[in-house]
């Protein structure tokens, strides 16, 4: 499984490593924009090609793949996209080695991501995309939305301080056991139980045998392997006969202003005053009069939205009413949830009507018929429950799945 080790960058040097390049178009086209996972911020070079954009890790990595995503800025995005380049690596930012070379790359849309696998076996600290040609743009520059680098996920090996055997590794709660070899003696010594995971230095060379005979108090797959006359290793996958239980995951916003923390941005059709700004509906605080978004006085409808600046998967959302007793009736009654990836074109996701009889501080959760994948979500409220303004204490977006 491959992982992008570059963190979501908030500046050229934060939170770690360093984004660098040969030139940048303006102060609104920073180097780190190519590594911030934003759909709306892009990197564009300034000087004539060849030009490059790159990233310096805090330690060397072996990159086994990379992807380039086309720009999302204006009508020149496809023309300014790179069509010829080299992916290069270095350990001193001076001597560069070519890892991959591409010629005649064709782009068909904005935010198109192209992935390239590598057979690279070398470790480098610096990586850069050196572009030599764009897609016939009039000026000899290039622009992209994102550059991602991928490495194989590392094995998790943790030394157990409670063990005197230096070849035995495990998590403190013994849910991961690291075995030095696959001998029966090693398995017997360290044990294997339901709910534990084993990591081996070497692969198994013996077959796994599926036990077709019934095993008491077990259902599902049952594997058994005879180790000796006395010792028998039996691994059982136990599945109780119970219904699937829902697991709710909510996206954490905890906003402290309309633009913080980055890259979140909240906005609304109106606000009562600065104490009731849009971000108050995304600050994870529902108690208190001012911990709500409130529309202008005399306005009992309107919209509020949040921009994650990257696509998220949503199949549920919740609304929390205010706990301020003097504003009973300000809760939303009829509303529509919209989604967008550019802030201009919005798709209707779900319509909810006749939400009446709210209690103070009540949370109501709404499930979608299917998942919605957008970077911007907007709640458009057509009417409230009769008060002179509209109030929402908290608007949350999340994802529900069922587990057994």
C-alpha positions in Angstrom: 0.0 0.0 0.0 1.4 3.4 -1.0 1.5 6.6 1.1 2.2 10.2 0.3 4.8 11.2 3.0 4.5 14.9 2.3 2.3 16.6 4.9 -0.4 19.1 3.9 1.8 22.2 3.7 0.6 25.5 5.2 3.8 27.4 4.2 7.0 26.6 2.4 8.4 25.2 5.6 5.4 24.2 7.7 4.6 21.8 9.2 7.8 20.0 8.1 10.2 19.7 5.2 10.5 22.4 2.6 8.6 23.3 -0.6 11.0 24.9 -3.2 11.1 25.9 -6.8 12.9 27.8 -9.5 10.4 30.7 -9.7 6.8 31.6 -8.8 4.3 33.7 -10.7 3.1 35.9 -7.9 2.7 35.9 -4.1 -0.7 34.2 -4.7 1.2 31.2 -6.3 3.5 30.0 -3.6 5.6 26.9 -3.9 3.7 25.1 -1.1 0.5 25.4 -3.0 1.6 22.3 -5.0 1.6 20.4 -1.7 -1.4 21.8 0.3 -4.1 19.4 -1.0 -6.2 22.4 -2.1 -8.5 22.4 -5.1 -8.4 26.1 -5.5 -4.8 27.1 -4.9 -2.3 26.3 -7.6 1.4 26.7 -8.4 2.5 28.6 -11.5 6.2 29.3 -12.5 7.4 32.7 -13.7 10.6 32.4 -15.7 11.1 30.7 -19.0 11.3 26.9 -19.1 12.9 24.7 -18.0 11.5 25.4 -14.5 10.9 23.1 -11.5 8.8 22.6 -8.4 10.0 20.3 -5.6 10.0 19.2 -2.0 12.8 18.5 0.6 12.1 15.8 3.1 13.5 15.7 6.6 15.0 12.3 5.8 15.6 10.3 2.7 12.8 8.3 1.1 12.6 5.8 -1.7 9.7 7.0 -3.9 7.9 4.3 -5.8 5.3 6.5 -7.6 4.1 10.1 -8.1 1.2 12.0 -9.5 0.7 15.4 -11.1 -2.7 17.2 -11.1 -3.6 19.8 -13.6 -4.2 23.4 -12.6 -7.6 24.8 -11.6 -7.4 28.6 -12.1 -8.7 29.9 -15.4 -9.2 29.2 -19.1 -5.4 28.7 -19.6 -5.2 25.7 -17.2 -4.8 23.0 -20.0 -2.5 25.1 -22.2 -0.2 25.9 -19.2 -0.1 22.2 -18.1 3.3 20.5 -18.4 3.7 17.9 -21.2 7.4 17.1 -20.9 9.3 16.7 -17.7 11.7 14.7 -15.6 11.2 13.6 -12.0 14.6 14.0 -10.3 16.1 13.1 -6.9 19.1 14.5 -5.0 20.7 14.3 -1.5 22.5 17.6 -1.7 20.3 19.9 -3.9 23.3 20.0 -6.3 23.7 16.7 -8.1 20.4 15.5 -9.5 19.6 12.1 -10.9 16.7 11.5 -13.3 14.2 8.9 -11.9 11.5 9.2 -14.5 11.0 11.1 -17.8 7.7 11.9 -19.6 7.1 13.2 -23.1 3.9 14.1 -24.9 1.6 14.0 -21.9 -2.0 14.8 -22.9 -4.4 16.7 -20.5 -8.2 16.8 -21.0 -9.6 18.5 -17.9 -8.9 20.7 -14.9 -7.8 18.9 -11.7 -7.0 15.8 -13.8 -4.6 13.6 -11.8 -2.1 11.4 -13.6 -0.3 8.7 -11.6 3.0 7.2 -12.6 4.6 4.1 -11.0 8.4 3.8 -10.6 11.0 1.1 -10.3 13.2 3.4 -8.3 15.4 1.7 -5.7 17.3 4.8 -4.6 16.7 7.0 -1.5 16.7 10.8 -1.9 16.0 13.7 0.4 15.2 16.2 -2.4 12.7 15.5 -5.2 11.7 17.9 -8.0 9.6 18.0 -11.2 11.7 19.6 -13.9 9.4 20.8 -16.7 10.8 21.5 -20.1 7.6 22.0 -22.1 4.0 23.1 -21.6 0.9 22.4 -23.7 1.7 25.2 -26.2 0.9 28.1 -23.9 2.0 31.5 -25.3 4.4 32.1 -22.4 7.1 29.6 -21.6 5.9 28.8 -18.1 4.0 25.9 -16.5 1.3 25.4 -13.8 0.0 22.5 -11.8 -2.4 22.0 -8.9 -0.7 19.3 -6.9 2.5 17.1 -7.0 2.4 14.0 -4.8 5.1 11.5 -4.1 4.4 8.0 -2.9 6.4 5.4 -0.9 5.7 2.0 0.3 4.2 2.0 3.8 6.8 1.0 6.4 6.5 -2.0 8.6 5.5 -1.2 12.2 8.1 -2.7 14.5 8.1 -1.6 18.1 10.4 -2.9 20.8 8.7 -4.3 23.9 10.5 -2.8 26.9 9.1 -5.6 29.1 10.7 -8.3 27.1 14.3 -9.5 27.7 14.3 -11.1 24.2 15.6 -8.5 21.8 14.1 -10.4 18.9 10.6 -10.1 20.3 8.7 -6.9 19.5 5.2 -5.9 20.3 2.8 -3.1 21.2 2.5 -2.4 24.9 -0.9 -4.1 24.9 0.5 -7.1 22.9 -1.9 -6.5 20.0 1.0 -6.7 17.6 3.6 -9.4 17.9 6.8 -9.3 15.9 8.3 -12.8 15.4 11.9 -13.3 14.3 11.1 -16.4 12.2 8.2 -18.7 11.3 9.4 -21.7 13.3 6.9 -23.6 15.4 9.1 -23.0 18.4 8.9 -19.2 17.9 5.1 -19.4 17.5 4.7 -21.5 20.7 7.1 -19.2 22.6 5.3 -16.0 21.8 1.8 -17.3 21.4 -1.1 -16.4 19.1 -4.6 -15.5 20.1 -7.7 -14.0 18.7 -7.4 -10.3 18.3 -3.6 -10.3 17.9 -1.6 -9.5 14.8 1.7 -11.1 13.8 4.5 -9.6 11.8 7.2 -11.9 10.5 10.8 -11.2 9.4 10.3 -14.0 6.8 7.3 -15.3 5.0 5.5 -18.5 5.8 6.7 -21.5 3.8 4.0 -23.9 5.1 0.5 -24.2 3.9 -2.5 -23.1 5.8 -5.1 -25.7 6.2 -8.8 -25.0 6.3 -10.6 -27.1 8.9 -13.9 -28.4 7.4 -15.0 -30.1 10.6 -17.2 -28.2 13.0 -15.5 -26.5 15.9 -17.3 -25.9 19.1 -18.2 -22.2 20.0 -16.9 -20.9 16.7 -18.3 -19.8 13.4 -16.8 -18.4 10.2 -13.4 -19.5 8.9 -11.4 -21.9 11.2 -7.8 -22.7 10.4 -5.9 -25.4 12.2 -2.3 -26.6 11.9 -0.7 -29.5 13.7 2.6 -28.5 15.3 3.2 -31.6 17.3 1.6 -34.5 19.1 0.8 -32.3 22.1 0.9 -28.8 20.7 -1.9 -27.8 18.3 -2.2 -24.3 16.9 -5.8 -23.3 16.2 -6.8 -19.9 14.9 -10.5 -19.1 15.1 -12.4 -16.3 13.5 -15.3 -15.8 15.8 -18.4 -14.0 14.6 -21.3 -13.5 16.9 -24.8 -13.6 15.5 -25.6 -9.9 16.0 -26.8 -7.0 13.9 -24.5 -4.5 12.3 -23.9 -1.5 14.5 -23.6 2.0 13.0 -20.3 3.8 13.3 -20.5 7.6 13.0 -17.5 9.7 11.9 -17.8 13.5 12.0 -15.4 15.9 10.3 -13.6 17.9 12.9 -13.7 21.7 12.1 -13.4 23.6 15.5 -13.2 26.9 13.7 -11.9 29.9 15.5 -12.7 32.4 12.7 -14.2 32.4 9.3 -10.8 31.4 7.8 -9.1 29.4 10.6 -7.9 26.8 11.0 -6.6 26.7 7.4 -7.7 25.6 4.9 -11.3 25.8 6.2 -13.4 28.8 5.1 -17.0 29.6 6.3 -19.4 32.1 4.9 -23.1 33.0 5.1 -25.8 35.1 3.4 -25.9 37.5 6.4 -25.0 37.7 10.1 -26.6 39.5 13.1 -23.3 41.0 14.0 -19.6 39.9 14.4 -20.6 37.9 17.6 -22.7 35.6 15.4 -20.3 35.0 12.5 -20.7 32.0 10.3 -17.8 30.1 11.8 -19.8 29.9 15.1 -21.8 27.1 13.5 -18.5 25.2 13.0 -16.7 25.8 16.3 -17.8 22.6 18.0 -19.4 24.7 20.9 -23.2 24.7 21.3 -23.7 26.3 24.7 -24.1 30.0 25.2 -26.0 32.7 23.3 -23.2 33.8 21.0 -22.0 30.3 20.0 -24.4 30.2 17.0 -24.6 31.6 13.6 -27.5 34.1 13.4 -28.9 36.0 10.4 -29.6 39.7 10.3 -32.5 41.0 12.3 -35.8 40.6 10.5 -34.3 37.9 8.2 -35.6 34.4 8.9 -34.0 32.6 5.9 -30.6 32.4 4.2 -27.6 30.2 3.7 -24.4 29.1 5.4 -21.6 27.1 3.9 -18.2 25.7 4.7 -15.3 25.1 2.2 -12.9 22.3 3.1 -10.7 23.1 0.1 -10.6 19.4 -0.7 -13.2 16.9 -1.5 -14.6 15.0 1.4 -17.1 12.1 1.5 -20.4 12.8 3.2 -23.5 10.7 3.7 -25.0 12.4 6.8 -25.2 15.8 8.4 -26.6 17.2 11.7 -28.0 20.5 12.8 -28.0 21.6 16.5 -30.5 24.2 17.6 -29.5 27.0 19.9 -29.9 26.7 23.7 -30.9 30.3 24.1 -34.5 30.3 25.4 -35.3 33.8 24.1 -35.0 32.7 20.5 -37.3 29.7 20.4 -38.7 29.5 16.8 -35.4 30.5 15.2 -34.6 26.9 14.2 -34.6 25.9 10.5 -37.8 24.4 9.2 -37.4 23.9 5.5 -33.9 23.6 4.0 -31.7 22.1 1.2 -28.2 20.8 1.4 -26.0 21.7 -1.6 -22.6 20.6 -2.7 -20.0 22.2 -5.0 -16.4 21.9 -6.0 -15.9 25.4 -7.4 -18.1 27.7 -5.3 -20.2 28.6 -8.4 -22.0 25.5 -9.5 -24.0 23.8 -6.7 -25.7 20.4 -6.9 -28.8 19.7 -4.7 -28.0 16.8 -2.4 -31.1 16.5 -0.2 -34.3 18.6 0.7 -35.7 18.5 4.2 -39.1 20.0 5.1 -41.3 20.6 8.1 -38.7 20.4 10.9 -40.8 21.7 13.8 -41.0 21.4 17.6 -37.2 21.8 18.2 -36.0 21.6 21.8 -33.3 23.8 23.1 -29.9 22.4 22.1 -31.4 19.5 20.2 -29.3 17.6 17.6 -31.0 16.3 14.6 -29.1 14.0 12.2 -30.1 13.5 8.5 -28.9 10.6 6.4 -28.3 10.9 2.6 -29.5 8.4 0.1 -26.0 8.1 -1.3 -22.6 9.6 -0.5 -21.8 13.1 -1.7 -18.2 14.0 -2.6 -17.6 17.8 -2.6 -15.3 20.4 -1.2 -18.0 22.9 -0.4 -21.3 22.3 1.4 -24.0 24.9 1.7 -27.2 24.7 3.8 -29.9 26.9 2.2 -32.7 27.6 4.7 -36.0 28.6 3.1 -37.9 29.3 6.4 -37.5 28.9 10.1 -40.1 28.2 12.8 -41.5 31.8 13.0 -38.9 33.8 14.8 -37.6 37.1 13.5 -34.2 35.7 12.7 -32.6 32.3 11.9 -30.2 30.6 14.3 -28.0 27.5 14.0 -25.8 26.5 16.8 -23.9 23.8 15.0 -23.8 22.3 11.5 -21.7 19.0 11.2 -20.9 16.9 8.2 -19.9 13.2 8.5 -19.9 9.7 7.3 -21.7 6.7 8.6 -20.7 3.0 8.1 -21.9 -0.2 9.7 -19.7 -2.6 11.5 -20.2 -6.0 13.1 
